[in-house]
């Protein structure tokens, strides 16, 4: 029973870690794309 509890706790930590890593990667990619889209926009030449 103790081994089963340890396995479940490890599985929980792995699951939480993978979800948080995926979220951090998504935020990083979104920021990178946002900066890239700002660079792609050309400034208007209106006076």
Secondary structure by P-SEA (a helix, b strand, c coil): caaaaaaaaaaaaaaaaaaaaaaaaaaaaaaaaaaaaaaabbbbbcc
